[in-house]
Amino acid sequence: MRIDILSIFPGMFRGPFDESIVRRAVEQGAVEIVVHNLRDWATDRHRTVDDYPFGGGAGMVMKPEPFFAAAEEILQGAQARIVLLSPAGRRFDQRLAEEFAREPRLLLLCGHYEGVDDRVRQHLATDEISIGDFVLTGGELAAMVVVDAVVRLLPGVIAPESLASESYAQGLLEYPQYTRPAVFRGWAVPEVLLSGHHAAIARWRRRQAILRTAQQRPDLLARASLSDEEWRWLREQLGSEPTAAVAEEK
């Protein structure tokens, strides 16, 4: 896989991509990541990439010409998902990360200032993505989040069995994890995890994942695949239906 990133602050990416899983994926050859300075495609001597907004208003808007010129030169006709990072975009989630991980190529566009000329969104980008309902200074941090979430899903980067039990992998949050010591400041690890009974451990983990999801992200339960017995157990634990929306689903 190859991921290209267009930014006016390419130096922001030096640290995050030089550590941990992303670095290992690059060294293994699972992914190639290339960060480009958008100003290299500006046409004036000041390397200008922004201008005042038509209609007035505060701030500056990023110009369309550098984005189009850069994308055309970088891709040279190759097919790619062109992703505009924007607070107005579709919410990025695990399903979309998995979808992007199946692509041979991504081009991430980092906005700044008051935003990007909308012709970039309409006629260049194939996707407009937000990582949450908040506003960042620019798209760089959002691009780092997308890269990390996608790269860790590429074949050979992380063991498949580790990915299978993670939060969202089965539509649920991950079950609680424990390690040594078995008792810490009087707090003991659940006995079932020390039993060596694999079937009992698997059942406990499944139920705890369901309970944690109901308590912390009940919106996910409407899409989760639970048996009738699991629904009955969950109602007993909560003393009621998880949410009205989930009750309607059932």
ZANUFI-490740 format. One record per residue (C-alpha): z, x, y; residue in three letters. Coordinates in steps of 0.2 Angstrom, whole numbers, padded with zeros to 4 digits, always signed. Each point is the difference from the previous one (the first is absolute). Example, Ala and Ser with C-alpha at 12.3 -4.5 7.8 and 13.67 -1.06 7.14 Angstrom:
+0039+0062-0022ALA/-0003+0006+0017SER/
//
This chain:
+0000+0000+0000MET/-0003+0005+0018ARG/+0010-0006+0015ILE/-0006+0004+0018ASP/+0011-0004+0015ILE/-0006-0002+0018LEU/+0014+0004+0012SER/+0002+0007+0018ILE/+0016+0008-0006PHE/-0006+0009-0017PRO/+0015+0012+0001GLY/+0012-0014-0004MET/-0006+0000-0018PHE/+0003+0019-0004ARG/+0018-0003-0006GLY/+0000-0016-0010PRO/-0016+0005-0010PHE/+0007+0017-0004ASP/+0015-0006-0010GLU/+0004-0010-0016SER/-0011-0011-0010ILE/-0015+0001+0013VAL/+0000+0019+0000ARG/+0000+0000-0019ARG/-0014-0013-0002ALA/-0011+0011+0012VAL/+0004+0016-0010GLU/-0004-0009-0016GLN/-0017-0006+0007GLY/+0004-0018-0001ALA/-0003-0003+0018VAL/-0008+0009+0015GLU/+0007-0004+0017ILE/-0009+0005+0016VAL/+0007-0004+0017VAL/-0012+0000+0014HIS/+0003+0001+0019ASN/-0009-0016+0007LEU/-0002+0010+0017ARG/-0013+0011-0009ASP/-0012-0015+0001TRP/+0003-0003+0019ALA/-0016+0003+0010THR/+0008+0006+0017ASP/+0008+0017+0005ARG/+0017-0008+0001HIS/-0002-0007-0018ARG/+0005-0017+0006THR/+0003-0013-0014VAL/+0007-0014+0011ASP/-0004-0011+0015ASP/+0007-0014+0010TYR/-0001-0017-0008PRO/-0012-0013+0006PHE/+0008-0014+0009GLY/+0015+0010+0006GLY/+0017+0003-0007GLY/+0012+0014-0004ALA/-0004+0016-0010GLY/-0016+0007-0007MET/-0012-0005-0014VAL/-0008+0011-0013MET/-0019+0001+0002LYS/-0011-0005-0014PRO/-0013+0014+0001GLU/+0011+0014-0007PRO/+0005-0011-0015PHE/-0017-0005-0005PHE/-0007+0018+0003ALA/+0014+0008-0010ALA/-0002-0013-0015ALA/-0018+0002-0001GLU/+0000+0020+0000GLU/+0015+0000-0012ILE/-0006-0012-0013LEU/-0019+0004+0002GLN/-0005-0017-0008GLY/+0014+0002-0014ALA/+0009-0016-0005GLN/+0018-0001+0006ALA/+0014-0012+0005ARG/+0002+0002+0018ILE/+0018-0005+0005VAL/+0005-0003+0018LEU/+0019+0002+0001LEU/+0006-0014+0012SER/+0015-0011+0003PRO/-0011-0015-0001ALA/-0007+0004-0017GLY/+0003-0006-0018ARG/+0017+0005-0006ARG/-0001+0015-0011PHE/+0008-0002-0017ASP/+0000+0007-0018GLN/-0014-0011-0006ARG/-0011+0007+0015LEU/+0006+0018-0004ALA/-0006-0003-0018GLU/-0016-0006+0006GLU/-0003+0014+0012PHE/+0005+0012-0014ALA/-0016-0006-0010ARG/-0011+0005+0014GLU/-0009+0017+0000PRO/+0001+0002+0019ARG/+0011-0006+0014LEU/-0002+0003+0019LEU/+0015-0004+0010LEU/-0002-0004+0019LEU/+0016+0003+0010CYS/+0001-0010+0016GLY/+0010+0004+0016HIS/+0004-0006+0017TYR/-0003-0019+0002GLU/-0011+0000-0015GLY/-0018+0003-0005VAL/-0016-0008+0007ASP/-0002-0016-0011ASP/-0018+0005-0005ARG/+0008+0013-0011VAL/+0010-0013-0010ARG/-0015-0012+0000GLN/-0014+0012-0004HIS/+0007+0016-0008LEU/+0016-0003-0009ALA/+0000-0009-0017THR/+0019-0003+0001ASP/+0013-0002+0013GLU/+0017+0005-0006ILE/+0018-0001+0006SER/+0015+0007-0008ILE/+0012-0012+0008GLY/+0004-0012+0014ASP/+0004+0013+0013PHE/-0010+0011+0012VAL/-0001+0019-0002LEU/-0006+0013+0013THR/-0016+0002-0010GLY/-0008-0002-0017GLY/+0005+0017-0007GLU/+0016-0004-0008LEU/-0008-0016-0007ALA/-0014+0011-0007ALA/+0013+0012-0008MET/+0009-0015-0009VAL/-0017-0006-0007VAL/-0005+0017-0006VAL/+0017+0002-0009ASP/+0000-0017-0008ALA/-0018+0002-0006VAL/+0000+0018-0006VAL/+0015-0002-0011ARG/-0010-0013-0010LEU/-0014+0012-0004LEU/-0002+0005-0018PRO/+0010+0015-0005GLY/+0011+0000+0016VAL/+0015-0009-0007ILE/+0003-0005-0018ALA/-0006-0017-0004PRO/+0017-0005-0007GLU/+0009+0004+0016SER/-0012-0011+0010LEU/+0001-0015-0012ALA/+0019-0002+0004SER/-0001+0002+0019GLU/+0003-0014+0012SER/-0015-0012+0002TYR/-0008+0007-0016ALA/+0004-0016-0009GLN/+0002-0011+0015GLY/+0019+0004+0001LEU/+0011+0012+0008LEU/+0006+0015-0011GLU/+0016-0002-0009TYR/+0016+0010+0005PRO/+0000+0019-0005GLN/+0015+0011-0005TYR/+0003+0018-0005THR/+0015+0011-0004ARG/+0014-0001+0002PRO/+0004-0016-0010ALA/+0014-0004+0012VAL/+0000+0005+0018PHE/+0015-0004+0011ARG/+0005-0014-0012GLY/-0017-0007+0000TRP/-0007-0001-0018ALA/-0018+0000-0006VAL/-0003-0017-0009PRO/+0005+0003-0018GLU/-0017-0006-0007VAL/-0009+0015+0007LEU/+0012+0011-0010LEU/-0002-0010-0016SER/-0016+0008-0006GLY/-0006-0017-0005HIS/-0018+0000+0007HIS/-0004-0018-0002ALA/+0016-0005+0009ALA/-0003+0013+0014ILE/-0018-0007+0002ALA/+0007-0018+0001ARG/+0014+0005+0013TRP/-0013+0009+0011ARG/-0012-0015+0000ARG/+0014-0012+0004ARG/+0007+0012+0014GLN/-0018+0002+0007ALA/-0002-0019+0001ILE/+0018-0003+0008LEU/-0003+0014+0013ARG/-0017-0008+0004THR/+0008-0017+0002ALA/+0013+0007+0011GLN/-0010+0012+0011GLN/-0018-0006-0001ARG/+0000-0018-0006PRO/-0018-0002+0007ASP/-0006+0011-0014LEU/+0007-0012-0014LEU/-0013-0013+0003ALA/-0013+0012-0007ARG/+0010+0008-0013ALA/-0002-0004-0019SER/+0017-0006-0006LEU/+0003-0009-0016SER/+0010-0016-0001ASP/+0015+0009-0007GLU/-0001+0012+0015GLU/+0000-0014+0013TRP/+0015-0008-0008ARG/+0009+0016+0000TRP/-0004+0003+0018LEU/+0006-0017+0005ARG/+0016+0003-0009GLU/+0002+0016+0010GLN/-0004-0007+0017LEU/+0008-0017-0003GLY/-0015-0008+0007SER/-0019+0001+0001GLU/-0005+0017+0007PRO/-0010-0008+0015THR/-0008-0017+0003ALA/-0017+0009+0000ALA/+0003+0007-0018VAL/+0006-0017-0006ALA/-0016-0008+0005GLU/-0010+0014-0009GLU/+0010-0005-0016LYS/
//
